Amino acid sequence: GTLLIGTNGSNVPYTLAGFTVDCRYSELSPTSANHGISIADTDGVVCDDIEVVDYLNSAILINSTGENNKGAVISNSVCDGNIIAGNGFLIVSYSDAAIINCLGENIRATVGTGPGHALQLKNKCLGGKIVGSTAINSTVGVGFGFDGSTFGASSVNVHGCYSELCEAGLQMDTVKNSNISMTIDQQS
């Protein structure tokens, strides 16, 4: 199951750091959501130096349901989706969100719900960044924006990222005023 579910938000920032989450999906096979860590509606969340393994849906999901939260950071973390997982590191509708120096690999959504993004800032992520991170063998390496016409990411910076053996190295939907500088290697 999910190690941590934070709902209803908090106005007190907090940091989770320096541990491994083994969701034991292969052993437990839950029928509902199976995230490593799922946090909602909290400003100033930092997840640093966390490894997430054997999960189904998202390794780390930080979600702003009211689209008014800011300052979510996932850094120096690693996840392996074991080909089945739906997402790696996912931040939804936060301003000033960041995924920094992370590795997401083997995220193909063959069983789990999701598009198979290794590293993603979704929906209204304003002023976010994905920096110095790597995606390997995933459906999508780096993604930001939304696959609809009413939501979108703005002023997102993607720098120093590397995508290897992903079906799509980069996916952007409904995006404006953003900068991208990354390496995509489809041949390795």
Secondary structure by P-SEA (a helix, b strand, c coil): cccccccccccbbbbbccccccccccccccccccccbbbcccccccccbbbbcccccccbbbbcccccccbbbbccbbbbccccccccbbbcccccccccbbbbcccccccccccccccccccccccccccbbbbcccccccccccccccccccbbbbcbbbbcccccccccccccbbbbbbbbbccc
